[in-house]
Amino acid sequence: MFSGIQEILVLVIIILAIFFIPRLLAKGTAPKASETRPLKIIPKLSGRMRLAILASILWILLTTMYFQPWHKDFVVFLYSTVSPLLAGWGLYWVIIGFKRKKRW
């Protein structure tokens, strides 16, 4: 009976420690105004990137409509949906890596 309550209290203490210990230790080191930068949460997407994301979503929807995985083999649906997407986005990832290193 008490072990459940103790486990919950331990989790609460750990969560509070994660949030408050860094604040207590960093009180003396306030960042200067010139060092702070606004965070970019969502990067601006180019037209090509938006088209690629839309094509990926359409691919998933079209293969879902064609294979109807709730009626037929789910594994074939996964292979035909996920494999081309992983190959395409993986190729994009590799090309971007080469372009950033200027080795292309």
C-alpha positions, -999 to +999 in steps of 0.1 A: +000+000+000+027+025+009+051+014-018+029+030-045+029+063-027+066+062-021+073+056-058+051+085-067+069+107-042+103+097-055+092+106-091+079+140-079+112+146-061+132+137-092+111+159-115+114+188-090+152+183-088+155+183-126+138+217-128+151+235-097+188+223-092+200+239-125+183+272-115+199+271-080+233+265-094+231+291-122+219+320-101+253+338-102+259+333-139+233+354-156+237+356-194+246+390-209+221+407-231+244+404-261+247+366-256+210+358-257+195+349-290+159+342-299+152+306-304+141+294-338+115+268-330+103+261-365+128+268-393+115+285-425+107+258-451+116+263-487+091+256-515+110+224-523+109+211-487+072+219-485+066+200-517+086+170-504+067+169-472+034+171-491+045+144-515+054+122-485+020+127-469+002+121-502+023+089-508+011+075-474-025+084-481-025+070-516-009+037-506-033+034-477-062+039-501-048+014-526-037-014-502-064-010-475-042-025-448-073-031-426-085-057-451-053-071-465-018-079-456-004-051-433+033-061-439+031-054-477+015-020-469+043-011-446+070-022-471+055-002-499+048+029-478+078+032-455+106+019-477+103+046-505+099+073-479+130+062-459+150+058-491+140+093-504+145+111-471+177+092-464+191+102-498+182+138-491+199+137-457+231+123-473+231+149-501+226+178-476+255+164-455+278+164-485+267+199-495+274+213-461+309+198-461+316+211-496+327+177-507+301+173-534 
